[in-house]
Amino acid sequence: MSLTPMMKQYLLTKESCSDCILFYRLGDFYEMFFDDAELASKELELVLTGRDCGLDKKAPMCGIPHHAAKNYVSRLVNKGYKVAICEQMEDPKLAKGIVKRDIIKIVTPGTFSDNDFLEESKNNYVMSIFSNKEMVSLAFTDITTGEFYATVFPSDYGVIYDEISKYEPKEILVPESIDNDILKGIGERFGVSVTKRKGEYFKEAAEENVHKSFKESAIDNMDGTLLYAVNGLLNYVFETQRSSLSNISSIELYSVENYLSIDSNSRRNLELTESMRDKTKKGSLLWVIDKTSTAMGGRRIRKWLEQPLIRKKEIEDRLSAVEEITNNISLHEELKENLKEIYDIERITGKLSSKSVNAKELISLKLSISKLPKVKRIIGEFSSPLFKSIFKDFDLLEDVYSIIDRGIDDNPSLSVKDGGVIKEGYDKEIDGLREAKRNGRKWISDLEEKERERTNIRSLKVSYNKVFGYYIEITKSNLSLVPDDYIRKQTLSNGERYITPELKDMEDKILGAEDKLMGLEYDLFVKIRDEIEENVYTMKDTARLIGDIDSLNSLAQVALLNDYVKPEINNRGEIFIKEGRHPVVEKMLSKGSFIANDALINNKEDQLLIITGPNMAGKSTYMRQIALIVILAQMGSFVPAEEASISVCDKLFTRIGASDDLTSGKSTFMVEMWEVSNILKNATKNSLILLDEVGRGTSTYDGLSIAWAVIEYICKNRNLRSKTLFATHYHELVKLEGKIKGVKNYSIAVRKIGSDIVFLRKIIPGGADESYGIEVAKLAGLPKDVIERAREILRELEENKANTGAYPMKEEALQLGFGDFEKDEIINSLKSIDIFNITPMEAMNRLNDIIKKAKLL
């Protein structure tokens, strides 16, 4: 037995997209067969059936209606699968033999472009990596907006992960030969879809492709890994979209050093764009500052937050623009109202580029353009350098408005192939066909009344459906009155359907006019769409500027609502904050209840602040709020404080909280040490470091020693001396103030009332005198007996330390019940030794272990 012709065609098509689920068009359905069918039926909860395929067994099969494909594709892509759409390329009625079919598009997590299923205020990036031993290059694009970014830097896994964390791509394209350590890191950290291609895929015709896609002079000197990363990504866009996209017409080459570097751990710890608890926007810094009115503004302000600036002038230009809006509240409100009525021009441009835009979206584009003159007039009232630059470059897209206004109906149908999209008066032939169609339908309506009078059948109806066309329907009770010139067309259970020569003639005229009309309208729509597409580059620029304006307006609104102040930006190496507040925690609490705190950190006498105090008192909140204030300032935002002067930081690191990394076999302490190591290797004197409870994951003396050594290293290493906040429970470290230059002690104020404590949430100079651990345990609800016994043990330990200068050893420990277990363990170890069957080396090792245990008693 051999495969049927249709199944041969299916398998041949499947070979060209073996890593995809193939949606194979058969009539009104997309069908899946064999492994694809079994997988899709499980993932989409479809009924799995079978189809004769020429083999002994039926081919497993499942299918979906073609009109519902978008929903099913979205579900598969969100699960990390790729879907190849295979369409019928000719009318099955006209086909000679097997219908021609071809893949028209491949949908992947990184190239998914359906706005109905994308988060409007977040980009959907696909990324490519190309590297050699010395250099790594990364390229990113969002095909829905046309943004394209690329960078190159010396090989460093950490930087790769940081950039992935910044852009959050849904898919990463890599050469098959890529270092497995890179892939392992990507898989463990991000769980992102990875697509592999051969090395030649990235290199073939690289210069030609890149120069054809981008016109900027910035690409003239592009070579090596950067050229190949960009070319690979362009090839992948072409492979999946089956064409080049006109909206991908410009590239931004950037250096990672041009923005405040925030590693992936710090982004997570600081909850910049999502909360750690439930991975949602609420509870993040973005949740506080995003008051944008447009989708373009939402994506832009996220980008500003993910990439804070490090050039003083650029930061000050943004701050001045925000300040100008805050000083003109009426213009701020007017700007917001107009921005609210602007649709997502950027993604409509993407749909134009991919030929998937519909007439309703063009009307949305026209309505958006109609608001641009008002927006430009408003920003023309401002005089700050940034607004002047925006005003100068702001194109009103009048040509695009004119094209749509002349050609597209103001209330068009959703489908561009069903007619009803071209404006009345735009084309004479279309107007004539519409008139013929209207006259024909009136003739049909008049026919019904005429035939009722002629036949005396009052229930007679003239109707239409797509299968039988126009017909006259007569109920059974009136069949005796049917005239001789009626021709039976269909028998029903309750009557008959007829046609007359006159009705058949008019049917041909009406349907002929409708078919021709729909064809003509679609052809004209395509012509209008292509004419608009010629303005894609200008539309993209205007959309970007709208995003900038919206983001600046949002930052102004946040400043006005939350009483933020404009920070001074300095190059003195000093961070000074008066009455600073945590922007997110403050919003979670009732108004006015957050306790504000000051901060002074520099590269001189106040370089490393040791912060002590009990758990839950607010040490971590205080440290985080300083980091968030620095980030806000460097992205060009006002900050939650009474006064602030922020030195531009080049990198920001946090080591706050850690957990086991079981997949790679790393304990909590190992993860903690790995993070501290990364910080000490990469920080500079212009960096800001937040360290919380370093060394707590191991024994007291080991942990204290490590914490002490880390402080010394940060303060004494000439190439480091970073501004640092160091929260700890090791009170011994407060002795370092005065011994190590730059170390200062601060603590969280606590008031003790009897056996209870009250957290005052205020940072004060000096170290804490105790940890209040038992009081915190009491607040947490530990049983009363446990709390009382803990206090007894603490008193005995403190008394012994006061008398001997050390914690109890041997006898004292045994009296407290700490040594029994160790004593029994030593005795059992001695009993288990077989002295006649042990080597000298084994004997020495065993004896050494016993001596170590004995010293602890």
ZAMARGU-4260 file (C-alpha; in steps of 0.2 Angstrom, whole numbers, plus 5000, padded with zeros to 4 digits):
<rodrens>
0) 5000/5000/5000 | 5006/5018/4997 | 5001/5035/5003 | 4987/5045/4995 | 4992/5060/4985
5) 4986/5072/4998 | 4995/5063/5012 | 5011/5063/5001 | 5009/5082/4999 | 5006/5084/5018
10) 5022/5074/5023 | 5032/5084/5010 | 5026/5100/5018 | 5030/5094/5035 | 5048/5090/5031
15) 5051/5109/5028 | 5045/5113/5045 | 5049/5098/5056 | 5051/5108/5072 | 5033/5115/5070
20) 5015/5109/5072 | 5008/5110/5054 | 4991/5118/5052 | 4986/5110/5035 | 4971/5118/5027
25) 4957/5106/5021 | 4942/5116/5016 | 4935/5125/5031 | 4947/5117/5043 | 4965/5116/5048
30) 4970/5098/5050 | 4984/5090/5059 | 4990/5072/5057 | 5001/5059/5065 | 5013/5065/5079
35) 5006/5083/5077 | 4988/5077/5079 | 4993/5067/5095 | 5002/5082/5102 | 4989/5095/5097
40) 4974/5085/5103 | 4982/5084/5120 | 4988/5102/5122 | 4971/5109/5114 | 4960/5096/5121
45) 4953/5091/5104 | 4945/5075/5099 | 4958/5063/5091 | 4951/5054/5076 | 4959/5045/5061
50) 4959/5047/5042 | 4963/5035/5028 | 4980/5039/5021 | 4984/5024/5010 | 4993/5014/5024
55) 4986/4999/5034 | 4982/5010/5049 | 4972/5027/5048 | 4983/5042/5051 | 4979/5050/5068
60) 4970/5067/5065 | 4962/5081/5073 | 4957/5098/5067 | 4950/5116/5071 | 4939/5128/5061
65) 4950/5139/5051 | 4940/5155/5057 | 4945/5150/5075 | 4963/5147/5071 | 4970/5163/5080
70) 4964/5157/5097 | 4972/5139/5095 | 4988/5146/5088 | 4989/5158/5103 | 4987/5144/5115
75) 5001/5133/5107 | 5013/5148/5105 | 5011/5152/5124 | 5016/5135/5128 | 5032/5137/5118
80) 5027/5128/5102 | 5029/5134/5084 | 5015/5133/5072 | 5016/5133/5053 | 5001/5139/5043
85) 4999/5129/5027 | 4985/5137/5015 | 4976/5132/4999 | 4984/5142/4986 | 4970/5139/4973
90) 4952/5137/4972 | 4948/5119/4975 | 4934/5120/4962 | 4946/5125/4949 | 4961/5114/4954
95) 4966/5100/4942 | 4971/5086/4953 | 4978/5089/4971 | 4975/5107/4977 | 4991/5117/4978
100) 4996/5122/4996 | 5010/5131/5004 | 5016/5137/5021 | 5012/5156/5021 | 5018/5159/5039
105) 5027/5151/5054 | 5021/5158/5071 | 5034/5156/5085 | 5034/5163/5103 | 5046/5177/5097
110) 5037/5181/5081 | 5019/5180/5087 | 5011/5196/5081 | 4992/5195/5084 | 4988/5210/5095
115) 4972/5202/5102 | 4984/5190/5112 | 4999/5201/5115 | 5001/5212/5131 | 4999/5230/5123
120) 5011/5238/5135 | 5025/5225/5133 | 5036/5221/5118 | 5037/5204/5111 | 5055/5201/5107
125) 5064/5188/5098 | 5083/5188/5101 | 5099/5181/5092 | 5116/5177/5100 | 5132/5174/5090
130) 5149/5173/5099 | 5167/5167/5097 | 5180/5165/5110 | 5183/5184/5112 | 5166/5193/5108
135) 5148/5190/5110 | 5134/5199/5100 | 5116/5200/5103 | 5102/5207/5092 | 5084/5209/5097
140) 5068/5214/5087 | 5049/5215/5090 | 5041/5213/5073 | 5025/5221/5079 | 5033/5237/5082
145) 5048/5236/5070 | 5061/5240/5084 | 5078/5232/5081 | 5093/5233/5094 | 5110/5226/5093
150) 5126/5226/5104 | 5143/5218/5105 | 5154/5215/5121 | 5169/5204/5127 | 5163/5187/5131
155) 5154/5186/5147 | 5140/5175/5152 | 5134/5187/5165 | 5131/5201/5153 | 5121/5189/5141
160) 5110/5185/5156 | 5108/5203/5161 | 5103/5208/5143 | 5090/5194/5142 | 5083/5199/5159
165) 5082/5217/5153 | 5073/5213/5136 | 5064/5197/5142 | 5063/5189/5124 | 5050/5176/5121
170) 5062/5166/5110 | 5081/5165/5107 | 5089/5160/5091 | 5107/5152/5093 | 5120/5143/5082
175) 5120/5124/5084 | 5138/5126/5089 | 5135/5138/5104 | 5143/5135/5121 | 5132/5123/5131
180) 5136/5133/5146 | 5127/5148/5139 | 5112/5137/5134 | 5111/5129/5151 | 5111/5146/5159
185) 5097/5152/5148 | 5087/5137/5152 | 5089/5137/5170 | 5086/5156/5173 | 5073/5161/5160
190) 5064/5145/5153 | 5063/5154/5136 | 5060/5145/5120 | 5077/5142/5111 | 5078/5139/5092
195) 5094/5132/5084 | 5101/5135/5067 | 5117/5130/5058 | 5131/5143/5058 | 5130/5147/5040
200) 5112/5153/5043 | 5119/5168/5052 | 5134/5171/5040 | 5127/5168/5022 | 5125/5185/5012
205) 5126/5194/5029 | 5133/5211/5022 | 5121/5211/5008 | 5106/5207/5019 | 5110/5219/5033
210) 5114/5234/5021 | 5098/5230/5011 | 5087/5231/5027 | 5095/5246/5036 | 5101/5262/5028
215) 5110/5270/5043 | 5129/5274/5042 | 5130/5265/5059 | 5131/5248/5050 | 5145/5253/5038
220) 5158/5246/5050 | 5148/5232/5057 | 5157/5215/5056 | 5161/5199/5065 | 5149/5193/5078
225) 5138/5208/5077 | 5135/5207/5058 | 5131/5188/5060 | 5119/5191/5075 | 5110/5204/5066
230) 5109/5194/5049 | 5103/5178/5058 | 5089/5187/5066 | 5084/5195/5049 | 5084/5178/5041
235) 5073/5171/5055 | 5061/5185/5052 | 5060/5181/5034 | 5059/5163/5037 | 5044/5164/5049
240) 5035/5179/5040 | 5039/5173/5022 | 5044/5191/5017 | 5054/5205/5023 | 5045/5218/5034
245) 5045/5236/5029 | 5044/5242/5047 | 5060/5234/5051 | 5070/5248/5043 | 5081/5255/5056
250) 5093/5248/5069 | 5099/5255/5086 | 5117/5249/5090 | 5120/5252/5108 | 5134/5248/5121
255) 5129/5240/5138 | 5140/5253/5146 | 5128/5267/5140 | 5115/5262/5153 | 5114/5258/5171
260) 5119/5240/5173 | 5107/5230/5184 | 5110/5212/5184 | 5096/5199/5183 | 5097/5195/5202
265) 5095/5213/5206 | 5081/5216/5194 | 5071/5202/5202 | 5076/5207/5220 | 5071/5225/5217
270) 5054/5220/5208 | 5056/5233/5194 | 5043/5226/5182 | 5035/5212/5192 | 5033/5207/5210
275) 5042/5192/5216 | 5027/5184/5224 | 5015/5182/5210 | 5025/5188/5195 | 5012/5202/5191
280) 5014/5220/5188 | 5005/5225/5204 | 5018/5228/5218 | 5032/5232/5206 | 5040/5249/5203
285) 5032/5249/5185 | 5015/5248/5193 | 5019/5264/5202 | 5026/5275/5188 | 5016/5268/5173
290) 5001/5281/5171 | 5003/5281/5152 | 4988/5284/5141 | 4994/5274/5125 | 5001/5257/5122
295) 5016/5265/5114 | 5019/5275/5131 | 5017/5259/5141 | 5031/5250/5131 | 5042/5266/5132
300) 5041/5269/5150 | 5045/5250/5153 | 5060/5252/5142 | 5066/5268/5152 | 5064/5259/5168
305) 5074/5244/5161 | 5088/5255/5154 | 5091/5269/5166 | 5103/5282/5159 | 5121/5286/5164
310) 5124/5302/5154 | 5121/5317/5165 | 5114/5328/5152 | 5102/5315/5145 | 5095/5312/5163
315) 5094/5331/5166 | 5085/5334/5149 | 5071/5321/5154 | 5070/5329/5172 | 5068/5346/5164
320) 5054/5340/5153 | 5045/5332/5167 | 5047/5347/5178 | 5040/5358/5164 | 5024/5347/5164
325) 5022/5348/5183 | 5023/5367/5182 | 5009/5367/5169 | 4995/5356/5176 | 4982/5362/5163
330) 4993/5357/5149 | 4997/5341/5157 | 4978/5337/5158 | 4975/5342/5140 | 4989/5332/5134
335) 4983/5316/5144 | 4965/5318/5137 | 4972/5319/5119 | 4984/5305/5121 | 4970/5294/5127
340) 4962/5294/5110 | 4977/5288/5101 | 4977/5270/5096 | 4993/5259/5094 | 5001/5267/5079
345) 5017/5257/5081 | 5008/5240/5080 | 4996/5246/5066 | 5012/5250/5057 | 5018/5232/5060
350) 5002/5225/5053 | 5004/5236/5037 | 5021/5229/5035 | 5015/5211/5037 | 5000/5215/5025
355) 4988/5209/5039 | 4980/5226/5043 | 4961/5228/5041 | 4950/5243/5036 | 4944/5246/5054
360) 4962/5247/5060 | 4965/5260/5046 | 4951/5270/5053 | 4958/5269/5070 | 4975/5275/5063
365) 4965/5290/5055 | 4957/5294/5071 | 4974/5294/5080 | 4982/5305/5067 | 4968/5318/5069
370) 4974/5320/5087 | 4992/5324/5082 | 4990/5342/5078 | 4983/5345/5096 | 4997/5335/5104
375) 5010/5345/5094 | 5002/5362/5098 | 5003/5357/5117 | 5021/5352/5117 | 5025/5368/5107
380) 5020/5377/5123 | 5035/5369/5132 | 5053/5376/5130 | 5064/5362/5138 | 5077/5355/5126
385) 5069/5338/5125 | 5052/5345/5120 | 5060/5357/5107 | 5068/5342/5099 | 5052/5332/5099
390) 5042/5346/5092 | 5055/5348/5078 | 5054/5330/5073 | 5036/5327/5076 | 5027/5323/5059
395) 5008/5325/5058 | 5006/5311/5045 | 4994/5322/5035 | 4998/5312/5019 | 4993/5296/5028
400) 4977/5304/5035 | 4972/5310/5017 | 4974/5293/5009 | 4963/5284/5022 | 4950/5298/5023
405) 4948/5298/5004 | 4948/5279/5001 | 4941/5270/5017 | 4923/5270/5023 | 4921/5277/5040
410) 4912/5261/5046 | 4920/5247/5036 | 4917/5229/5037 | 4929/5218/5048 | 4934/5207/5033
415) 4943/5216/5019 | 4937/5202/5007 | 4919/5204/5010 | 4916/5222/5003 | 4910/5237/5012
420) 4927/5245/5015 | 4929/5258/5001 | 4921/5275/5003 | 4907/5280/4992 | 4913/5291/4978
425) 4931/5285/4978 | 4929/5274/4963 | 4915/5275/4949 | 4915/5257/4945 | 4912/5252/4963
430) 4899/5265/4965 | 4890/5258/4949 | 4891/5240/4955 | 4884/5246/4972 | 4869/5254/4964
435) 4866/5239/4953 | 4866/5228/4969 | 4854/5240/4978 | 4842/5241/4963 | 4843/5222/4962
440) 4839/5220/4980 | 4824/5232/4979 | 4818/5222/4964 | 4819/5207/4974 | 4809/5215/4988
445) 4796/5222/4976 | 4795/5204/4968 | 4789/5197/4984 | 4774/5209/4985 | 4770/5207/4967
450) 4770/5188/4968 | 4759/5188/4983 | 4746/5198/4974 | 4747/5187/4958 | 4746/5171/4967
455) 4735/5176/4982 | 4748/5167/4994 | 4750/5179/5008 | 4764/5169/5017 | 4775/5168/5001
460) 4793/5174/5004 | 4807/5178/4993 | 4823/5173/5002 | 4842/5169/4999 | 4856/5158/5005
465) 4873/5154/4999 | 4870/5137/4994 | 4854/5139/4984 | 4854/5157/4980 | 4837/5166/4978
470) 4821/5157/4979 | 4802/5158/4982 | 4796/5148/4997 | 4778/5141/4998 | 4771/5132/5013
475) 4762/5115/5010 | 4745/5122/5013 | 4747/5134/4998 | 4755/5122/4985 | 4739/5121/4975
480) 4740/5140/4972 | 4757/5139/4964 | 4758/5146/4946 | 4763/5135/4931 | 4779/5146/4928
485) 4786/5141/4945 | 4801/5129/4944 | 4803/5117/4959 | 4821/5120/4966 | 4820/5111/4983
490) 4808/5101/4994 | 4806/5104/5012 | 4797/5095/5026 | 4784/5110/5027 | 4784/5116/5009
495) 4793/5119/4993 | 4806/5131/4986 | 4804/5138/4968 | 4813/5149/4956 | 4806/5158/4940
500) 4816/5162/4924 | 4814/5181/4929 | 4821/5178/4947 | 4836/5167/4940 | 4841/5181/4928
505) 4841/5194/4942 | 4850/5182/4953 | 4864/5181/4941 | 4865/5200/4939 | 4865/5203/4958
510) 4877/5189/4963 | 4888/5194/4948 | 4889/5212/4954 | 4892/5207/4972 | 4907/5195/4967
515) 4914/5208/4955 | 4911/5222/4969 | 4920/5212/4982 | 4935/5208/4971 | 4936/5227/4965
520) 4935/5233/4983 | 4949/5221/4989 | 4960/5226/4975 | 4958/5244/4979 | 4960/5241/4998
525) 4977/5233/4994 | 4982/5248/4983 | 4977/5260/4997 | 4986/5249/5010 | 5002/5248/5000
530) 5002/5267/4997 | 5000/5270/5016 | 5015/5257/5019 | 5026/5269/5010 | 5025/5280/5025
535) 5030/5267/5037 | 5047/5275/5042 | 5039/5292/5046 | 5025/5283/5055 | 5037/5273/5066
540) 5046/5289/5071 | 5030/5298/5076 | 5024/5283/5086 | 5041/5283/5095 | 5039/5302/5099
545) 5021/5299/5105 | 5028/5286/5117 | 5041/5298/5123 | 5028/5312/5126 | 5016/5300/5135
550) 5030/5293/5146 | 5036/5311/5151 | 5018/5315/5155 | 5016/5299/5165 | 5031/5303/5176
555) 5024/5321/5179 | 5008/5314/5184 | 5016/5302/5196 | 5026/5316/5203 | 5011/5327/5206
560) 5000/5313/5214 | 5014/5306/5225 | 5023/5322/5230 | 5040/5318/5222 | 5054/5330/5220
565) 5066/5334/5206 | 5083/5326/5211 | 5099/5335/5207 | 5111/5324/5197 | 5129/5326/5202
570) 5146/5319/5198 | 5153/5320/5215 | 5151/5302/5220 | 5138/5306/5233 | 5120/5300/5236
575) 5111/5312/5247 | 5092/5309/5251 | 5082/5318/5264 | 5066/5310/5270 | 5066/5297/5256
580) 5052/5284/5254 | 5050/5267/5246 | 5039/5271/5231 | 5030/5254/5231 | 5028/5251/5250
585) 5022/5269/5252 | 5008/5265/5239 | 5003/5249/5248 | 5001/5258/5265 | 4988/5271/5270
590) 4992/5289/5265 | 5005/5297/5276 | 5009/5281/5286 | 5026/5277/5278 | 5041/5282/5289
595) 5053/5292/5279 | 5072/5291/5281 | 5088/5301/5276 | 5103/5293/5268 | 5121/5299/5264
600) 5133/5288/5255 | 5149/5293/5246 | 5166/5287/5241 | 5174/5295/5256 | 5169/5295/5275
605) 5152/5287/5272 | 5156/5274/5259 | 5149/5258/5268 | 5135/5259/5279 | 5133/5245/5291
610) 5114/5243/5296 | 5109/5233/5311 | 5093/5230/5319 | 5080/5216/5321 | 5071/5207/5307
615) 5055/5215/5301 | 5061/5232/5307 | 5064/5239/5290 | 5082/5236/5285 | 5078/5228/5268
620) 5065/5241/5264 | 5077/5255/5268 | 5091/5248/5257 | 5079/5244/5242 | 5071/5262/5243
625) 5088/5270/5240 | 5091/5258/5225 | 5074/5262/5218 | 5077/5281/5221 | 5093/5280/5211
630) 5085/5270/5197 | 5070/5283/5196 | 5082/5298/5196 | 5093/5290/5182 | 5078/5286/5171
635) 5073/5304/5172 | 5060/5303/5185 | 5056/5314/5200 | 5059/5304/5217 | 5049/5301/5233
640) 5059/5312/5245 | 5059/5330/5251 | 5076/5333/5243 | 5089/5322/5234 | 5106/5323/5225
645) 5110/5308/5216 | 5127/5304/5209 | 5126/5294/5193 | 5130/5276/5196 | 5136/5264/5182
650) 5131/5248/5190 | 5119/5242/5204 | 5120/5226/5213 | 5109/5218/5226 | 5112/5202/5237
655) 5095/5202/5246 | 5088/5185/5250 | 5093/5168/5242 | 5086/5151/5240 | 5092/5134/5235
660) 5096/5131/5217 | 5092/5113/5217 | 5093/5110/5198 | 5111/5115/5198 | 5115/5107/5215
665) 5118/5124/5224 | 5113/5127/5242 | 5107/5143/5248 | 5124/5148/5255 | 5132/5143/5238
670) 5120/5154/5229 | 5123/5168/5241 | 5142/5167/5239 | 5140/5166/5220 | 5131/5182/5220
675) 5143/5191/5232 | 5158/5185/5221 | 5149/5192/5205 | 5147/5208/5214 | 5165/5210/5220
680) 5172/5205/5203 | 5161/5218/5193 | 5158/5233/5204 | 5167/5249/5202 | 5169/5265/5213
685) 5154/5272/5204 | 5143/5257/5208 | 5130/5255/5221 | 5129/5239/5231 | 5116/5232/5243
690) 5121/5217/5254 | 5109/5210/5266 | 5114/5197/5279 | 5130/5191/5270 | 5137/5175/5278
695) 5120/5170/5287 | 5119/5154/5277 | 5134/5145/5287 | 5141/5144/5304 | 5142/5160/5315
700) 5161/5161/5315 | 5162/5157/5296 | 5149/5169/5292 | 5155/5183/5303 | 5173/5180/5295
705) 5166/5181/5277 | 5156/5197/5281 | 5170/5205/5289 | 5182/5201/5275 | 5169/5207/5262
710) 5168/5224/5270 | 5187/5226/5271 | 5188/5221/5253 | 5175/5234/5247 | 5183/5248/5257
715) 5201/5244/5255 | 5202/5239/5237 | 5207/5254/5227 | 5198/5248/5211 | 5182/5245/5221
720) 5177/5257/5235 | 5159/5256/5229 | 5145/5265/5238 | 5138/5251/5249 | 5123/5247/5261
725) 5127/5232/5272 | 5113/5225/5283 | 5118/5212/5296 | 5114/5203/5312 | 5133/5202/5316
730) 5134/5215/5329 | 5153/5212/5330 | 5154/5221/5314 | 5150/5238/5322 | 5167/5238/5329
735) 5174/5242/5311 | 5168/5260/5312 | 5184/5270/5315 | 5195/5255/5311 | 5191/5254/5292
740) 5190/5271/5283 | 5173/5274/5276 | 5163/5263/5287 | 5148/5270/5297 | 5136/5262/5308
745) 5117/5264/5307 | 5103/5255/5315 | 5084/5254/5315 | 5076/5262/5330 | 5067/5250/5341
750) 5057/5254/5357 | 5056/5240/5370 | 5041/5241/5382 | 5042/5227/5395 | 5045/5211/5385
755) 5038/5218/5369 | 5046/5229/5356 | 5039/5242/5344 | 5048/5245/5327 | 5050/5264/5324
760) 5056/5261/5306 | 5068/5276/5308 | 5086/5274/5303 | 5098/5282/5316 | 5117/5283/5318
765) 5125/5270/5328 | 5124/5251/5329 | 5110/5241/5337 | 5113/5234/5355 | 5104/5218/5352
770) 5095/5208/5339 | 5078/5207/5348 | 5076/5189/5340 | 5066/5182/5354 | 5054/5197/5353
775) 5052/5195/5334 | 5049/5176/5337 | 5035/5181/5350 | 5027/5193/5337 | 5027/5178/5325
780) 5017/5168/5337 | 5029/5155/5343 | 5022/5145/5358 | 5024/5154/5375 | 5034/5139/5382
785) 5047/5141/5368 | 5049/5160/5371 | 5051/5158/5390 | 5064/5144/5388 | 5073/5154/5375
790) 5074/5169/5387 | 5082/5157/5400 | 5095/5150/5388 | 5099/5168/5382 | 5102/5174/5400
795) 5113/5159/5404 | 5123/5162/5388 | 5125/5181/5392 | 5130/5178/5410 | 5143/5166/5405
800) 5150/5177/5392 | 5151/5191/5404 | 5161/5180/5416 | 5172/5172/5404 | 5172/5183/5389
805) 5166/5168/5379 | 5151/5157/5376 | 5150/5141/5387 | 5161/5127/5382 | 5161/5109/5388
810) 5153/5108/5406 | 5142/5123/5403 | 5137/5117/5386 | 5133/5100/5394 | 5122/5108/5408
815) 5112/5117/5394 | 5109/5101/5385 | 5120/5105/5370 | 5134/5092/5372 | 5125/5075/5374
820) 5123/5072/5356 | 5141/5076/5352 | 5148/5066/5367 | 5138/5050/5361 | 5144/5052/5343
825) 5162/5052/5349 | 5160/5037/5359 | 5151/5028/5345 | 5165/5033/5333 | 5178/5026/5345
830) 5169/5009/5347 | 5167/5007/5328 | 5186/5008/5324 | 5193/4991/5320 | 5212/4994/5324
835) 5218/4978/5315 | 5210/4983/5298 | 5213/5001/5296 | 5227/5010/5287 | 5239/5023/5295
840) 5231/5037/5284 | 5213/5031/5288 | 5218/5031/5307 | 5225/5049/5306 | 5209/5055/5297
845) 5197/5047/5310 | 5207/5053/5325 | 5207/5071/5317 | 5188/5070/5316 | 5186/5065/5334
850) 5198/5078/5340 | 5188/5092/5331 | 5172/5086/5339 | 5179/5085/5356 | 5185/5103/5355
855) 5167/5108/5353 | 5162/5101/5370
</rodrens>
